Amino acid sequence: MSSSANLDERHSRFELRTLLETSRLLIESQDPDFVLNNLLLITMGKLLVTKGMILIFKPGENVYYASRAKGRGWLKENDEVSVDFSLEDLDTSVLHGEKYASIFEQIGIERESILFNLKTTNHHIGFLCLGPKGTKQELTEREIEFIESLTIISSVAIANSRMFKEMRHINRRLDRKVHDLNTLLELSKDFNLMVDREEIARVFKFAMLGQMLIRTFFFALEVDDEKSIVSISGIKEEPTKEDLDALFDLEDVTHISEDSDCEFLNENNIRLVIGLKFQNEKIGVVGVGLRGNKQEYGPEEVNFLQSLGNLALLTIQKSLLLDERLQKQRMEEELNLAKNIQIGLLPDPLPEIDRFDLAAINISSRQVGGDYFDFIETPEKNHLLAIADVTGKGVPASLLMANLQSMLHALAPIDVTMSEATGSINDIIYNNTPSDKFITFFWGIISDNGTKFKYVNAGHDPPILFRKGSDEPLLLEAGGVILGAMPTMLPYESAEIDLKPGDLIVFFTDGVTEAMSPDQTEEYETERLKDCIRKNRDKPSQEIQDAIIADINAFSNNIQYDDITIIVLKVDE
Amino acid sequence: MKNFGISIREVENIRVLDISGELDAHTASQLENSLKALIDQNEICIIVNCKGLDYIASAGLGVFMAYIEDVRGMGGDIKLTNMNERVYNVFDLLGFPTLYDIHDDESEALTGFNK
């Protein structure tokens, strides 16, 4: 009796120790294979059975597979079997006896076998299957209890390791997400420092290659209605114009199948094409090829591609705008230079002419303009006066104005009649300028000690002459057609008038008479100019000029559309 | 300028690129130029020793992607060695270990080439 009690006690101690060691081993292990292997070997050894296996449930397919199998005639490892367990069966811890004969048959094991359910509170993992003992003896209650305990510990360990695996998987996905975000963040910072479009496109390309694990890539942009490839990798032949048009016509996100209609996409194994928009207009297309890990492009990849693509697109767009601004700035600087040159062409200061009170002003509506006036002293000490207006405004007009200026200065010292000189100037301008460029031109020479004024008017607004004491002005109209319209066929007429103390002549360009009222319905016109001069005729020249300018500004509410030039010439009394 | 360095050694007829510092969007083109130059000279057995590499961004990884097929197509390879854990982690996250021969130590890569 005592020896049997002793044996019993030794048995219990052994079992407890096995349980303890196993549980420690299992809990520390994160490897389900190890856990299962251990469970199978311990139980087979403990019960002295020669056949045993672990069946693991595959939830998706509703079948079991043998993850571990020992013993002949049973399923081999990784064999699959489909078994009809009732819900009650799945809730039962130990399945053995006649009741489960059909189940054992389905699994293909002996009727005397026993199944231990591997389950946790929420999950059914599978079964530990053990064949009959070599001795054919039934399992004792105590043995069953021991194995049940082991099964519970193992199930928990497996559930843990599965959870651990899942956590590791989630963690990795999280790491990847963090990396993706970091890439975006870092590149947005890097792009901020870049203005070179080639560099931006190249960095975008490399980031894409690394991030997506690809080799084939292209990035096309449409700038000023011109589509072109800005960076490319692993593409056999660059897309043609037609290919590019087709690429821009694709949906914003297009997954490409292997037998696409587009030869360019097929040839290069492009798998995904993404359209990039700026202000709702598609101006970029990115295509990516087969991935090195053979994975498909999922929503996450598409998302990343779009984000990074838009980032690159915006950066390039920004650099284009910057270029445009720099170009504009440069242009403005050049125009300012031109304006200074043009201002230098006008007489400053005005010459002093004996017996005359003189004022003149030129106001350009733009940086450079087409109005011109000048005073040149001739070799005979006479004074040549000129005023002109080139059609159009801006740079073209100013070039022509400069041309006229140089001609006058070249002609002034030469002894030719004004009529002949005007004809020559007309021919030169006619021959050297486009047919839509004309110049209205008036010039005259004050001679004979300031008592004579000889002039030619080539289509210019006639200067207004107020004789002393007269309220009705005379217009200086003699001359001919405007310069540059046709070759000189008839000589230009010239006329000569006497100048007497108190006489007043106002020369002007059409910027004066064509100044517009703010509602743009009415022009200032010659009558208003005459009235203004009449009212102020007794003042010095400078004040008359100021009064005219003030009157025009009041009329137009200070809005100036055209260049304005005024010369006021008054004979001292 | 960003701290990135690259130098080339020759070991048993194999070109070893020692890269150090930060390989990112700004410095990727330096690596690209070095790789391109080697390939142009038909030097296609290349080891990139990352011992001094502190950081790598996706653009840096992209450079390897751009040239690996060319090199392998010519019968060579680009093997990567001596990465620190942080750098390896980035390679690993993006799936590089399945495509590239990555070794803990340069000598293993050399043995690989000499097989």
Boltz contact constraints between the chains, C-beta under 6 A:
constraints:
  - contact:
      token1: [A, 175]
      token2: [B, 93]
      max_distance: 6.0
  - contact:
      token1: [A, 176]
      token2: [B, 93]
      max_distance: 6.0
  - contact:
      token1: [A, 179]
      token2: [B, 93]
      max_distance: 6.0
  - contact:
      token1: [A, 183]
      token2: [B, 58]
      max_distance: 6.0
  - contact:
      token1: [A, 186]
      token2: [B, 57]
      max_distance: 6.0
  - contact:
      token1: [A, 190]
      token2: [B, 25]
      max_distance: 6.0
  - contact:
      token1: [A, 203]
      token2: [B, 25]
      max_distance: 6.0
  - contact:
      token1: [A, 203]
      token2: [B, 59]
      max_distance: 6.0
  - contact:
      token1: [A, 206]
      token2: [B, 28]
      max_distance: 6.0
  - contact:
      token1: [A, 206]
      token2: [B, 59]
      max_distance: 6.0
  - contact:
      token1: [A, 206]
      token2: [B, 62]
      max_distance: 6.0
  - contact:
      token1: [A, 206]
      token2: [B, 63]
      max_distance: 6.0
  - contact:
      token1: [A, 207]
      token2: [B, 58]
      max_distance: 6.0
  - contact:
      token1: [A, 207]
      token2: [B, 59]
      max_distance: 6.0
  - contact:
      token1: [A, 207]
      token2: [B, 62]
      max_distance: 6.0
  - contact:
      token1: [A, 209]
      token2: [B, 62]
      max_distance: 6.0
  - contact:
      token1: [A, 209]
      token2: [B, 65]
      max_distance: 6.0
  - contact:
      token1: [A, 209]
      token2: [B, 66]
      max_distance: 6.0
  - contact:
      token1: [A, 210]
      token2: [B, 58]
      max_distance: 6.0
  - contact:
      token1: [A, 210]
      token2: [B, 61]
      max_distance: 6.0
  - contact:
      token1: [A, 210]
      token2: [B, 62]
      max_distance: 6.0
  - contact:
      token1: [A, 210]
      token2: [B, 65]
      max_distance: 6.0
  - contact:
      token1: [A, 211]
      token2: [B, 58]
      max_distance: 6.0
  - contact:
      token1: [A, 213]
      token2: [B, 94]
      max_distance: 6.0
  - contact:
      token1: [A, 213]
      token2: [B, 95]
      max_distance: 6.0
  - contact:
      token1: [A, 215]
      token2: [B, 65]
      max_distance: 6.0
  - contact:
      token1: [A, 215]
      token2: [B, 69]
      max_distance: 6.0
  - contact:
      token1: [A, 233]
      token2: [B, 66]
      max_distance: 6.0
  - contact:
      token1: [A, 292]
      token2: [B, 99]
      max_distance: 6.0
  - contact:
      token1: [A, 293]
      token2: [B, 95]
      max_distance: 6.0
  - contact:
      token1: [A, 293]
      token2: [B, 98]
      max_distance: 6.0
